């Protein structure tokens, strides 16, 4: 397993959670549970990217601007997650904010899986991508352990 596969798997999990959230509209308890899962998945993914993937990319000047933009995306998504966490799930504004979050996440995913992955594949050998995958999984596990406390 390489870093690209792990990142894509996370992206697919997040997309699936967005779909389940849309399907659960009207059931407040289900929405709250699914949102908690979505928030955790996004936060863990962002943490691993910021600890492992982006620092590896930043070592190459070619990707510096892409990484800065991706980090700005993460900040915006974190702010939207916080707003959603404090907005009642049955409030009309919640659905609107969820839609904005989903659009921002999808734009980030599209950018990452095209431009950033293309640049990264030129920078990283297969061994590098595998080593990054191992570090990625460790970073996520450590973050999950911190959240469990």
PyMOL commands that set and color helices and strands:
alter all, ss='L'
color gray80, all
select helices_A, chain A and resi 3-23+28-58+61-86+92-123+126-148
alter helices_A, ss='H'
color red, helices_A
deselect
rebuild
show_as cartoon
